[in-house]
Amino acid sequence: MLIVTTNDIPGWEIQRVCGEVFGLTVRSRNAFSQMGAGFKSMFGGELQGMTKNLAESRNEAMGRLMNEARARGGNAIVAMRFDTTEIGDTWTEICAYGTAVQAVPVTDAAKYTAQQLGYGG
C-alpha cells in the first residue's frame, strides 16, 4: 500500500476518498526498563529498549492503519501522521492516521512505482 504524508500523490489521480482511517496501539512500559532508561538518560546515550518498543508500536499501528484502509476499499493513504500520547505513568498510545483513497497512476514514473508495489500498472 502506498502511504504518503502529503495531501496528494504526484503522478497519481485520486479517484475516490474512502474516509479517515487510523491504527492504534497502547503499550505499557516495564518499570525496570523505565528505571534503566532514567539512569541512562542522566548520562546520555540512546535508550535502545525504548527505541525498539516505539518502533514495534509504530509498525503495529501502521499495520492496523493499512488493514482499515483496505477494509474501506482504499489502495493508498494520504496525509498520514503519527500521534503519541502518554497515558498515566506507564502507558503510551501510538496512533497512525490518514485518509484512505483509491488512486491510480497516470505518469510513467507512477506506473513504475505501482508495479513495484504490486498494483499492476
Steps between C-alpha positions, in 0.01 A plus 500: 500500500626845408510727807605864481505792740398743225142589407539366148719249317698647210434302184189337641135595466285464809170365371320446828542598863415200719515689829713559805683196629714436805694228674553499876711315746547558872812367666595476864856572599685261726591665832854357492565624148367842605751509788780398265390764252500758778860418590607495136335835428702659783825397333399533134468245224222329312233318698513191280226305675257790478601569139430138408164508680400822324598362157296183564204710614514718189517193276199351677304825463595520130384142441163580655480821296556308176245233596235764562580676170464171309173424680365835378608427143813714493826417327694799636509733800568873478576751776631225733611614844605349832376618837644382830331550835616406848221346707589515865853404599526165326297497177570647159244527221629507142251603232567497125232682302428631153251496214438179306460557126473311174779629279617405151838575345489739204869565426765252394690551827184436703421192291848368575446561873162327480662199335769488771227508766310218329212715374542385142524801279 
